[in-house]
Amino acid sequence: MQVTRVLSAQARRTVAVLGMGAMGLPMAARLASDPALSVRGFDISAERGRLAAEAGVAVAGSAREAVADADAVLLAVRDGAQLEEVLFGAEGIARHLARGAVVLLTSTVGIDPVVATAGRLAESGIGLVDAPLSGGPVRAGDGDLLIVVGAAPADLEVARPVLERLASTLTIVGGRPGDGQALKTVNQLLCGVHIAAAGEALALADRLGLDQAATLDALQAGAASSFMLGNRGPRMLEAYEEDGAEVLSRLDIFVKDLGIVTDAARRHGLPVPVASAAQQLFLLGAAQDKGALDDSAIITTLAPQRREV
């Protein structure tokens, strides 16, 4: 029998975090530091579970145990297929959630999978809060994420304490699951293009005989400046070092995200030639076995080596 949850505005929220990897762990730790939240986490890795326990997260023995009686379940999955498996697969958690609970999806998986998933969950009285986020592990631990949200008002209110704890910028873009994905799709178009452009610019600077670090400083001081240039530029210079740049955002994430962008544009009959060119560059990087590297390694797809001085 499915339980129905009834929450008052002052009720202490129980939050389950499934998957405590690079992003999940700092988010779980951030939530666990809030006395208004009771946080349970689960990860298949015993080591990640140990780290979570040290961070103050109550570690469950299974996903089913973690989500039992939870008001909100925070998911960070790779794509729509993984979302389907986690919720509705052989060990799926959807059947163990109470009516009135919400699934808080923080991933970029595309509009259609989110709309379809929301419909299936609604049949059991479970809400979906579409809340894709931007920001790395450090920002997650500091509650400094950018989160865009599409959700029904009642579901949003259940998830709001979680969202406000994690976000420094929380933007409600619409009242339906899928609206958050739509804005994140637009966001990823710009981010992917800007990273590719930054790689081209710094590769060209090197071929023209310029010092890349000095070029980066000069560009950041003028109209050509962008967040991605300032954030990825220094890491692009590290990409040529023996160990490469620290992996903060994998290259293959933009293979996926720019695929979402170009698919959405195609369905709506919109040409996106610049995004399509950037997508091809990331696909080429993945074909060169760079998918697991930091996305700043895209510069080495354009220019495998620096010029010899």
N, C-alpha and C positions, 0 to 999 in steps of 0.2 A: 504494500500500500504506500502510495506517495504522500509524504508529509507536506503540509502547507505552512509556509513561514509567514508570520505577521510581525512587522517591525515598526516600532515607534521611532520618531526622529531622534530620540536620545539613546536608542538601543546600541549596545556594544556590538559591532560587526564582527562576524567570524569570517576570515578570509583564508582561502586555500590557494597556495602558489604551487603549480605543478611544473617541475623542471627548474632546477636551481643552478643553471649554468652561468655564463658570463654576465647576463642581464638579470636572470631570475633571482640569483642569490642576493645581489645588492638591493633589488626591489623588495624581496622578502625581508631582508634585514631592516630596511628603511620602514617598512610597514610594522614590523615587530617592535620598533622603538616607540610606537604610538600607543599610549595606554588605552585609547578608545578602540583599539583593534586587537582581536585575538587571531594570531596567525599560525597556520599549520602549513608545512611544506612537504613535498615529496620529490625525490629524484632517484633514478635507478642506480646512481653511483653512490656507494657508501661514503666515499671521500667527500663528495659534495654535501651529503647529509651531515657529516661531521662538521664541516665548515659552517653549515647553516645553524646547527645546534650551538656552536660557539658564538654565533651572531645573535642568539636569542630567539631563534625560530623553533617552534615545536615541530619536530620531525616525525612524520607519520610513516608507518610501515608499508603503505601502499597508497596508490592514487585514490582508491575507493575509501580508505580510512581518512585520507586528507580532506575529501570533499563532503564527508558525512555532516549533515546539518549546517553546511557552510552557507552564508548569505551571498558571498561572491567568490567565484573561482577565477583566478588570474591565469591566463594561458599565453604563452609565447611559443608559437609553433612556426615551422619553416614555411609551410605552404598550405593550400587548400586541402590536399590529400592527407597531410598530417593532422589538420584540424578535424577532418572527417573521422580519421582513425581514433584520435583521442576521445572524441565525444561519442561516436556511434559504432566503433569497432568491437571486436570480440571482448576486449577489456574496457570498453568505453564507459565514461563516467556519467553520461547524460542520464542513464536510468537510475543513478544513485543520488541525483540532485532533488531537493525539495521544491515543490511549487512555490513560486515567489523568489527563488534564488536567481542570480544572474551570472552569466559567463562573461567575463571581462577579457576581450580579445585584444592584445597589444600588438599583434603582428600585422604586417602588410601581406595580404593574401589575395587581394583583388575584390571587386565589388560582388560579382556573381556568387562566389562561394559563401560570402558572408550573408547575402540575402537568402540563399537557399538554407543555410544553417539556422538562421533566425527563424525561418518558417517551421523547420522541424522541431526546434526547441519550444516554440510557442505552443505547439500541440500538447506539450506536457506542462504548460504554465511556467516555463523558464524563459527569462529574458536574455537577450544578447546585447551587450554594450560594445559597440564597435569603436575601439579606442587605439588606433595605431599610434606609435610613439616614435620620437626621434631623440637621440642622445645616447652616449655610450655608458659603460658600466660605472664610471666615476660620477657622472651626472645622475645616474639612477640612484646611487647610494646617497647623494646629496639632496634628492628630491628636486632636481633641476631639469626635468624632462619637458619636452614639448609634446603635448598630447592633444590630438584632435578627435572629437567624439561625435558619433551619430547613434542616438538611442532614444527610445520612448521615454518620456519624462519620468514615469514611475520607476523604470529600470535604472535610469540615470541617478535618481535619488538614492537607491540602494548602493550604487557603486561610488557615489560622490566622495565619501570620506577616503576611499582608497585612491581615487584619482587626484584629489587635492593634496594628499600626502606625497605623491610621486611627482607631481607636475609643478613647475614654476610658471609655465604658460599652459593654461587649460582652455581650449577653444571648442565650444559646442557648435558644430557646423550644421546640424540637422536633427530631426526627430526620428530618423529611421536608421537601423543598421544598414550599412553600405555607404551612408553619407561620409563617415570618417574615412573609409577606404577611398572614396572619390577624391577627397581633398589630399589624402596621402599620395594618391596616384599623380596628381598635379605636382605635388612637392617633389616626388622622386624623379619626375621628368627633369626638373631644374637641377636637382642634386647630381643626377647622373651626367647630364650635359656639362655642368660646371666642373666636375672632377675630370672628365675627358678633356675639356678645354684647358684646364690647369696643366694637365700632363703634356698636351701639345705645346703650350706656351713655354714651359720650362725645358722641354726637349729642344725646341727651336732656339732658345737662348743659348743652350750649350753648343749647338751646331754653329751658331753665329760667333762663337768665341767669348761669350759673356760668362761671368761668374754667376752660377745659378742662385746662390744664396743672396748675393747683392741684388740680382735681378728681382728676386722674390720680395726683398725689402722695398725696393723702389716701386714695384707694382702695387704693393699693399698700401702705399702712401697716396695712390692716385685713383682715378676713376675706374681703373681696371680691377680694383680690389673686389673680392667677394669672400663670403664665409668659407667656401670650399677651397679657394686658393690659399687663404690664411691657415686653414686647418690641415689640409692635405699637402700643401706645398712643402713644408719641412719634412714630412714623412716621405714625400717623393724623393727628396735628396737622400734620405736614409735607405730608400729601396735599393740603391746601388751598393750599399755596404754588405759585408759577408752575410750577416744574419737578417738583413732586410729590416723593414719597419715593424714595430710591434703591431700585431693584428688587433685592430680595434673595430674594423668593419670589413668583412671578407669581400673579396672581389666578386665572388659568385652571387652575393646578395644583389648586386646591381644587374647581373644577368637575369635574375628572377624579376626584379622590380621594373627594369626597363622592358622586359617582356610583358608585364602587366600594363605598362604605359602604352606600348604599341598595339597590343590587343584591344585595349579600350578605345584607342583612337580609330582603329580599323572598324570596329563595330559601329562607331558613330560617323564613319565616312570622313574623318578628319586627317589630312596629311600631316605627319610629324617627321619631316626629313632630318631634322637635327637630332631628335631623340633616336631615330632609327640608326643614324650613323654612330651615335654613342653606343647604342646597343651592340652593334657589330664589333666595335672596339673591345667591349667587355667580353663578348663571345670569343673573340680571338685570344684574349688573355686567358680565358678558361681553357681553350683548346691547347694553350701552351703550358697547361698544368699549373696555372697560377690562381686557380679558383679559391684555394684555401689561404692565399696570401692576403695581406691588407690591400684594400682597393687602391691605395696609393701606388701599388706596383704596376698599375696600368701604364705608367711612364716607361717602364722597361719593355712593354709590348711595342711601344712606338720607337724607342731607342734602346736596344738591349744593353748598350754600353755607352758610357760617357766618352767624349772625345779625349784623345791623348794630348796632354799638355806638354 
